[in-house]
């Protein structure tokens, strides 16, 4: 895909990208797809997928208590537990506000580790990484932000999310459906959004503006971006997903180039 070559003009030392169609076929790649990049918050969809495996295995229930009083596994996955961004401090009642929370994902990891009697990084490896052949991906530390992976591995994950083998498709559909609709909140890097819609571990584009995806991205687009200059989106309307990993921290450069890149990818797919 010619549009992927746009990453060569990004002001970053290293970048790689891939597009994966809904049937799992790789439509194109560009750059060093085997290079390992810190994912930052693109770790969260991997952790969320492992949490959903734990749910389907019967180790946890989505509506069982987890985190602050009144919070559940579902609240933690949807950033509605009330926990603060990076500390274990309650800022709001569960289900009341969309408070994006690394701490919430760390509590989630601890909860699943206790339920399964397996350390959460090991559970992610057993539940998601090994079955998908993601051999270059590791999670050593926080389930919110400490994953390291490659474009080649995340392309495998993007294929799985679009045509699930590890999970019931209905579970994945629920993960890309808004949990607690109508909640306001801050989308990190993009300011206040009303509503600030999320599913179970995946951010949902809907009508957010500004946003890190493209002007032509469908409202159904879901995914995640990371402060390490990384993103993964899935656009069901386009029948495709895109992964882009870099080694420059998110900033104004990304706000400028990512949407145009996504629009070019979508235009090429449509053409």
C-alpha positions as CSV (number, residue, x, y, z in Angstrom):
1,X,0.0,0.0,0.0
2,X,1.5,3.3,-1.1
3,X,-0.1,5.3,1.7
4,X,2.0,3.5,4.3
5,X,5.1,5.1,2.9
6,X,3.9,8.4,4.4
7,X,5.6,7.2,7.7
8,X,8.9,8.0,6.0
9,X,8.1,11.7,6.3
10,X,7.2,11.5,10.0
11,X,9.6,13.3,12.3
12,X,10.6,10.1,14.2
13,X,13.8,8.1,14.3
14,X,12.1,4.8,13.5
15,X,8.6,3.9,12.3
16,X,6.8,0.8,11.0
17,X,3.2,0.3,9.9
18,X,0.8,-2.4,8.6
19,X,-2.8,-2.7,7.4
20,X,-4.7,-5.9,8.0
21,X,-8.0,-6.7,6.3
22,X,-11.0,-8.1,8.1
23,X,-10.2,-11.6,6.8
24,X,-6.8,-11.5,8.4
25,X,-4.9,-10.8,5.2
26,X,-2.1,-8.3,5.5
27,X,-2.9,-5.6,2.9
28,X,0.5,-3.9,3.2
29,X,3.5,-3.1,5.5
30,X,6.2,-0.5,5.6
31,X,9.3,-0.1,7.7
32,X,11.0,-2.6,10.1
33,X,8.0,-4.7,11.1
34,X,10.2,-6.9,13.4
35,X,11.6,-3.9,15.3
36,X,10.4,-4.0,19.0
37,X,8.8,-0.8,20.2
38,X,7.5,0.2,23.6
39,X,3.7,0.3,23.3
40,X,2.8,2.6,26.2
41,X,-1.0,2.5,26.4
42,X,-1.4,0.3,23.3
43,X,-0.7,-2.3,26.0
44,X,-4.2,-1.9,27.3
45,X,-6.1,-3.6,24.5
46,X,-3.8,-6.7,24.9
47,X,-4.5,-6.6,28.7
48,X,-8.2,-6.2,28.1
49,X,-8.3,-9.1,25.7
50,X,-6.6,-11.3,28.3
51,X,-9.2,-10.1,30.8
52,X,-12.0,-11.2,28.4
53,X,-10.3,-14.6,28.1
54,X,-10.4,-14.8,31.9
55,X,-14.1,-13.9,31.7
56,X,-14.9,-16.6,29.1
57,X,-12.9,-19.2,31.1
58,X,-15.0,-18.4,34.1
59,X,-12.2,-17.1,36.3
60,X,-13.9,-13.7,36.6
61,X,-17.3,-12.1,35.9
62,X,-17.5,-8.7,34.3
63,X,-19.9,-7.5,37.0
64,X,-18.1,-8.9,40.0
65,X,-16.6,-6.4,42.5
66,X,-13.1,-5.2,41.6
67,X,-11.3,-1.9,42.5
68,X,-13.0,0.8,44.7
69,X,-16.3,0.2,46.5
70,X,-19.0,-0.2,44.0
71,X,-16.7,-0.8,41.1
72,X,-16.5,-4.0,38.9
73,X,-14.3,-5.6,36.4
74,X,-16.4,-3.9,33.7
75,X,-15.9,-0.5,35.3
76,X,-12.1,-1.0,35.3
77,X,-12.1,-2.0,31.7
78,X,-14.2,1.0,30.7
79,X,-12.3,3.6,32.7
80,X,-15.4,4.3,34.9
81,X,-14.1,2.9,38.2
82,X,-13.5,6.4,39.5
83,X,-9.8,5.8,40.1
84,X,-7.4,8.6,39.3
85,X,-5.1,8.6,36.2
86,X,-1.9,7.3,37.7
87,X,-2.6,6.8,41.4
88,X,-4.8,4.5,43.5
89,X,-7.0,7.4,44.6
90,X,-10.8,7.5,44.1
91,X,-11.9,10.7,42.3
92,X,-15.6,9.9,41.5
93,X,-18.2,7.2,42.2
94,X,-18.1,4.2,39.8
95,X,-20.0,4.8,36.6
96,X,-20.2,8.5,37.2
97,X,-17.4,9.9,35.0
98,X,-15.0,8.6,32.3
99,X,-11.7,8.9,34.2
100,X,-8.9,7.4,32.0
101,X,-6.9,5.4,34.5
102,X,-3.6,3.5,34.3
103,X,-4.2,2.7,38.0
104,X,-7.5,1.0,37.0
105,X,-5.8,-1.4,34.6
106,X,-3.2,-2.2,37.3
107,X,-5.9,-3.0,39.7
108,X,-7.6,-5.1,37.0
109,X,-4.3,-7.0,36.4
110,X,-4.0,-7.7,40.2
111,X,-7.6,-8.9,40.4
112,X,-7.2,-11.4,37.5
113,X,-3.8,-12.6,38.9
114,X,-5.5,-13.3,42.2
115,X,-8.5,-15.0,40.5
116,X,-6.4,-17.2,38.2
117,X,-3.4,-17.7,40.6
118,X,-1.2,-16.7,37.6
119,X,0.9,-13.4,37.5
120,X,-0.9,-11.2,35.1
121,X,2.0,-10.7,32.6
122,X,2.2,-14.5,32.5
123,X,-1.6,-14.8,32.0
124,X,-1.4,-12.4,29.1
125,X,1.3,-14.5,27.5
126,X,-0.6,-17.8,28.0
127,X,-4.1,-16.4,27.1
128,X,-3.2,-14.1,24.1
129,X,0.4,-13.9,23.0
130,X,1.3,-17.5,22.7
131,X,-2.0,-18.6,21.0
132,X,-1.6,-15.8,18.4
133,X,2.1,-16.5,17.7
134,X,3.1,-13.1,19.1
135,X,6.5,-14.3,20.1
136,X,8.2,-10.9,20.0
137,X,5.7,-9.3,22.4
138,X,6.4,-9.0,26.2
139,X,4.6,-7.5,29.1
140,X,7.0,-7.0,32.1
141,X,5.3,-4.6,34.5
142,X,2.2,-2.5,34.3
143,X,-0.7,-3.9,32.3
144,X,-1.5,-0.3,31.5
145,X,1.6,0.7,29.7
146,X,4.6,-1.7,29.8
147,X,4.1,-3.8,26.8
148,X,6.8,-4.1,24.0
149,X,5.9,-5.4,20.6
150,X,6.4,-5.3,16.8
151,X,4.2,-4.3,13.9
152,X,4.2,-8.0,12.8
153,X,2.9,-9.2,16.1
154,X,0.2,-6.5,16.4
155,X,-0.9,-7.3,12.9
156,X,-1.7,-10.8,14.3
157,X,-3.7,-9.2,17.1
158,X,-5.5,-6.9,14.7
159,X,-6.5,-10.0,12.6
160,X,-7.8,-11.7,15.8
161,X,-9.9,-8.7,16.9
162,X,-11.6,-8.6,13.5
163,X,-12.2,-12.4,13.2
164,X,-11.9,-13.8,16.8
165,X,-10.6,-17.2,17.4
166,X,-9.6,-16.8,21.1
167,X,-12.9,-15.3,22.1
168,X,-16.6,-15.6,21.2
169,X,-17.3,-12.9,18.6
170,X,-20.1,-11.7,20.8
171,X,-17.6,-10.9,23.5
172,X,-15.5,-8.9,21.1
173,X,-18.6,-7.1,19.8
174,X,-19.3,-6.1,23.4
175,X,-15.8,-4.9,23.9
176,X,-16.3,-2.4,20.9
177,X,-19.7,-1.3,22.2
178,X,-20.0,1.8,24.4
179,X,-20.0,1.0,28.1
180,X,-21.9,3.6,30.2
181,X,-23.0,5.8,27.3
182,X,-23.1,9.6,27.6
183,X,-20.2,10.0,30.1
184,X,-17.9,13.0,29.7
185,X,-14.2,12.8,30.2
186,X,-10.7,13.8,29.0
187,X,-9.1,11.9,26.1
188,X,-5.4,12.2,27.0
189,X,-3.7,14.5,24.5
190,X,-7.0,15.6,23.0
191,X,-8.8,17.3,25.8
192,X,-12.4,17.1,27.1
193,X,-14.8,15.0,25.0
194,X,-18.6,14.9,25.5
195,X,-19.3,12.1,25.3
196,X,-16.0,10.3,25.8
197,X,-17.0,6.8,24.7
198,X,-15.1,3.6,25.5
199,X,-15.9,-0.1,25.3
200,X,-14.1,-2.8,27.3
201,X,-10.4,-1.7,26.9
202,X,-10.9,-0.1,23.5
203,X,-11.6,3.6,22.9
204,X,-14.5,4.2,20.5
205,X,-14.2,7.0,18.1
206,X,-17.9,8.0,17.7
207,X,-18.0,11.8,17.0
208,X,-15.0,12.8,19.0
209,X,-13.2,15.9,17.8
210,X,-10.3,16.4,17.8
211,X,-9.2,12.8,17.5
212,X,-6.1,10.8,16.6
213,X,-7.9,8.8,13.8
214,X,-8.9,10.4,10.5
215,X,-11.7,12.7,9.4
216,X,-13.0,9.8,7.2
217,X,-12.8,7.2,10.0
218,X,-16.2,5.7,10.7
219,X,-17.8,6.4,14.1
220,X,-17.5,2.7,14.8
221,X,-13.7,2.8,14.7
222,X,-12.2,1.6,17.9
223,X,-8.6,1.0,19.2
224,X,-6.0,2.8,21.2
225,X,-3.0,5.1,21.0
226,X,0.0,5.3,23.2
227,X,2.2,8.1,24.6
228,X,5.2,6.3,23.1
229,X,4.0,7.4,19.6
230,X,2.0,4.2,18.8
231,X,-1.5,3.4,17.7
232,X,-3.8,0.6,16.6
233,X,-7.2,1.2,15.1
234,X,-9.9,-1.1,13.7
235,X,-12.5,0.5,11.3
236,X,-15.3,-2.0,10.8
237,X,-16.8,0.1,8.0
238,X,-13.5,-0.1,6.1
239,X,-13.1,-3.8,6.9
240,X,-9.5,-3.2,8.0
241,X,-7.2,-2.3,10.9
242,X,-4.0,-0.3,11.0
243,X,-1.0,-0.5,13.3
244,X,1.7,2.2,13.4
245,X,4.6,2.1,15.9
246,X,7.3,4.7,16.4
247,X,10.1,5.5,18.9
248,X,9.2,9.2,19.4
249,X,6.9,10.2,22.3
250,X,3.4,11.4,21.3
251,X,3.1,15.1,20.8
252,X,2.1,17.8,18.4
253,X,3.9,16.0,15.6
254,X,1.5,13.0,16.0
255,X,-1.6,15.2,16.3
256,X,-0.6,16.7,12.9
257,X,0.4,13.6,10.9
258,X,-1.7,10.7,12.2
259,X,-5.2,11.8,10.9
260,X,-3.9,12.5,7.4
261,X,-2.1,9.2,7.4
262,X,-5.3,7.4,8.4
263,X,-7.3,9.2,5.8
264,X,-4.8,8.2,3.1
265,X,-4.9,4.6,4.2
266,X,-8.8,4.6,4.2
267,X,-8.9,6.2,0.8
268,X,-6.5,3.6,-0.7
269,X,-8.6,0.8,0.8
270,X,-11.7,2.3,-0.6
271,X,-10.1,2.8,-4.0
